[in-house]
Amino acid sequence: MESVTSISRIFYMAVWRNLITLTRYKVNLLFSIITSALWASGMLLFSLAFDSSILGRTVGTTNYVAFIVFGVSFQSWQGTALWGASSMLQSELSTGQIDYTFTCPFSRYRYIVSNVAALAIQDSIFFLPTFCVGLWLAITTLTFHGLLLGLLSVILSVAALVQFGVIFAALTLRYRQVTAVFSFFNFIIQMLSGMFIPIQILPALLQIIGFSIPVTFGMDLLRHYVMGTLTIFDPINEWIILLIQLALLSLIAKIVVSYLEVKAKEKGLHYI
Amino acid sequence: MKEIVCDRLSKDYKGKNTIRALDSVSLSVSKGEFFGFLGPNGAGKTTLVRILVTLLKASSGYAWIGGYDVDREEEKVREIIGYAGQDSERSAYFRLTVRENLLYFAHALRGIPRGIAKERIEYIASAIGFDSKLDRHFIALSGGEKQTVIVIRAIIHNPEVCFLDEPSKSLDPVTARRVRSFLKDYARENGITICLTTHNMLEVEEVCDRIAFINRGKLAFTGTPIEFKKQAVMKEIIEISTSRLEDSVEYRLLKVHGVSNIVYHNNVTRLYCEDAFNILPEILRVMKEAGFKAPVRIAEPSLEDAFAFFVNGGRE
């Protein structure tokens, strides 16, 4: 019970800390929200370059604008989920705060996950404008039930992506300079998860890679419930895959963080 | 009752050239004691502290804090310790105020209920005269003020054992004295054991009940600061108020029976000798013959002398 209290307390206080910082600098906050909405508008132009008939055949909708806007809305979380844990640990390492943090009595894994989840909450502020634009564009197919299921799939896939980010953070601490690795994964996720390009039109090999990305099925389910698109597999199977991905990645992330701590304790945090 | 026990602790940093940072250190610290770790830079003090606060794993040996094994029961150890490390000036959230920072660390990371955490922040800050800084952003504080925040953070949860790694390094003398005085009283009132590493000999004399001197990873001494001085400074000291002696005068003074060494330090020339009182007339005679005039006195050995003695491996 204590561990549950602890993770919720760290999460709550990290959200509190982030929101204080965010709302203290109001001009920056305003422009972040405007930029987020502009991204969605920019996609209107981007979508003109696509053949809507292909989308109709493969995904069951010709509403490419809404399709891509939902993909963009995921982007605001993708960066945090993938890079949040890593940049947080790097920052604590460079400031020395990690020494204090790591002498406090809680699981390292829970600390990292709580903080990244708090960052994801913060980023919801930037997710929501884009997401709302997407909802407006899909207004003809939108139902309340669909919206709830869509949001649940988003939460699960972001949670799975956070685990991916924790693994990535461990890699960052171990190998120090992994910016290029991050860019590589970022590109893979953007191109192969169906964020902008329907996964159904990709070559078979690339589709297999796409299926292993945590956000692929989350995004597919979101579009299915909100826009009425065809899913890659049966929706029940996609939910199961999503849950398995979350469980598997959580397990791997825990193991990786434990390994990292053992290494850190052997060599010293600043020398790993 | 022993609060901290180290048994043959060693730490090797493995690499192309393996470095032995700590070499079979055994010591114990009693509950409620104010204990100082002394030693030159790179001696192994911080390595020892980092092992005790569960940040590093010893290569061999054992250590217990409050009866808990620092390696196998690290979670239990973390519950009862507080820690302020050396990289303290940037180790809080810049964009939060001091109060917000302390509330975050106390509530989120140490589990103190918000209301109690707020009261404790007020109490400690006012006790060390820091209450007027509580609503300033951390980034806007001076180095010494940031250091003070980090010291408050280390004790905010009322730990059983608190480790402070050079806590007064950026503090001005007045603030340093106020913080030391508060820590001493606070530790006494709450039965807290405090371990600090420091190069500040004044700090050692003011607050430390006992000290351990570590040099090149080895424990060279444990005892009270007075015992430290007594054990280290076997010789007595005659001080001449001049920054440098002429070579001929130095040569003749070294020839005086009982003078073993001459050291130039802080614009003062120090003659290490035996039976300073009896050889003083001979020193004065040599100076007079050389036509050299300067105030001369028999000096009390200081902790710095003792420090230098141990750093030099037992030579003054």
Interface residues (C-beta under 8 A of the other chain):
Chain A: T5 S6 R9 I10 Y12 M13 A14 W16 R17 I20 T21 R24 Y25 S94 T95 G96 Q97 D99 Y100 T101 F102 T103 C104 P105 F106 V262 A264 K265 E266 K267 G268 L269 Y271
Chain B: Y13 R50 V53 T54 L55 L56 K57 E75 R78 E79 I81 Y83 A84 G85 Q86 D87 S88 R90 S91 A92 Y93 R95 L96 E100 Y104 F105 H107 A108 L109 R110 G111 I150 R153 A154
